[in-house]
Amino acid sequence: MRLKKIITLSTASLLAFSLTACSDSSSKTTGNTSEKSSKGDSKGKTVEITYARGADTTGSTKKLIDAFEKSHPNIKIHYLEMPNSSGQQHDQYVTAFSSKSSEIDVFDADVVWPAEFAQANYAMELDRFIDKDHIKMDNYFPGTVEAAKFDGKQWAMPKYMDAGILFYRKDLIPNPPQTWDELIAQAKQAKGKGGTTAGYVMQANQYEGLVVNAMEFIGSYGGKIIDENNKVVVNSPETIKGLKKMVEVANSGITPNNLLTYQETETERAFNQGQTALARNWPYMAKTADDASDSKVKGKFGYTTLPKGDKGSASTLGGYMAMINRYTDHPKEAWEFVKFMTGPDGQTISAVEGGRAPTIKALYDKPEVQKARPLFKEPFFIKTLSSTIPRPVTPNYQKISDIIQIEVSKALSNSESVEQAVQNMETKIKAAIK
């Protein structure tokens, strides 16, 4: 059996692909063996399952598949390459799964998708597999497990993660700030020195990154948007205090005048070109800031945890999960692949070959993982991953995100008070959930 060619589908072609699958239950075939037999009828046969994920330029996905197929000779993996855009991936999955297509068996999901896909009946609940194979979810960072849960059930397995961190100019700030108040004070002192025009930058444009940053301020003061019981709890003293601190940071004279246009790219450019002393961004910026061909801060910067509020430091969870299509013809084989990908062996391959941060805590003690990226052996980074918080876990996350973006943006621009913004969020989010 040979591995099928990697292909990329547009939304239209995937729709056609899905509808064909619904009207024709004939199987995928490899060689002379029928692969899409009825559920549970694959014992003793070589089974092919389709795994969908975004394009991977690192080559780690192929090595992961090769390792799995070597240890599971009766299961072959067809890698279906999806678009790079998370939004485009989401829409194509919805198109396929809403038509009950079984062509995709396993897929990578953004950390904000599990609840939506669970309620829409697109995903397979994994607790029975987890219990049967005695998977210890305590081995994973808590935030990743929480993000994959909905209605008390586990719908995804954490695959790799990301978390916001604080970058700082070591030549201007020898000892990085521990609290938000210290950040404001140090940024004021550093602004205008060493070629800087700003003291601090973050992602404050009205887009998903604004939600991420707001969650970090809110979480550091103990606030939440929606609790584990899907109850709207945004209107609390903790949330108000966190957002007030965010507004204070944005309006304290340490940020650029056009801060409300900043996304990751603008943040990266400002820091790497030496225009700001401190910046909040994802870990990827450590690599670009160290690029001698395009960075003015190579050798001059460090990174650490985000500043603390009353309840400590909080970093918003990013990354991807592995999920199983509810309509797969091969749930057992699909689970075997998910279990391998998200287990110690699979995550080690993803870390070493792809530079992706594992979701299993113990893997950061492995020499080969530490060698993959300098950040993986930094104690502060492990601490950051341990304190990650998920964005609101809710089936209609996109609507909730839009509400948060609008109200936080109004508060940052001083067009409404934080109290009013929080009250508006409460009213609108309750209506959206209802």
Secondary structure, DSSP 4 states (H G I P E B T S, - for coil): --PPPPEE--HHHHHHHHHHHHH--PPPEETTEE----TT--TTS-EEEEEEEE--SSSHHHHHHHHHHHH-TTEEEEEEEEPS-HHHHHHHHHHHHHTT--S--EEEEETT-HHHHHHTT-B---HHHHHHTT--GGGB-HHHHHHTEETTEE--EEEEEEE-EEEEETTT-SS--SBHHHHHHHHHHHTTSTT-SEEEE---SSSHHHHHHHHHHHHHTT--SB-TTS-B--SSHHHHHHHHHHHHHHTSS-S-TTGGG--HHHHHHHHHTT-EEEEEE-TTHHHHHT-TTT-S-TTTEEEEPPPBBTTB--EEEEEEEEEEBTT-S-HHHHHHHHHHHHSHHHHHHHHHHH-PEESBGGGGGSHHHHHH-GGGG-HHHHHHHHTEEPSP--TTHHHHHHHHHHHHHHHHTTSS-HHHHHHHHHHHHHHHH-
